[in-house]
Amino acid sequence: MSVAVAYFVFLQGLVFIGWAFLAFRWLFAIRTDAAEQAGSPWPSMAIQLRAFRAALIDNRHRSLRRALMLMTALLFALAGFATQIIT
């Protein structure tokens, strides 16, 4: 493995860790919204789906959604670029 490949894999790992952090942050925010709507720590499936739909369109989660979309696009770009680096 060359040094360039090692750095590239390290960069991909960092981007993935950032993506996972944002994804879990968004999911926990949705879970919190659902629990608040239900008034219980165990919301029903209908309330969870309603909270998820609201998280997709609500302005409160806009910056988190955009950051997650950007990180997803970056991961796809790095995966596409990996074929050029590795071969």
PyMOL commands that set and color helices and strands:
alter all, ss='L'
color gray80, all
select helices_A, chain A and resi 3-38+45-57+59-86
alter helices_A, ss='H'
color red, helices_A
deselect
rebuild
show_as cartoon
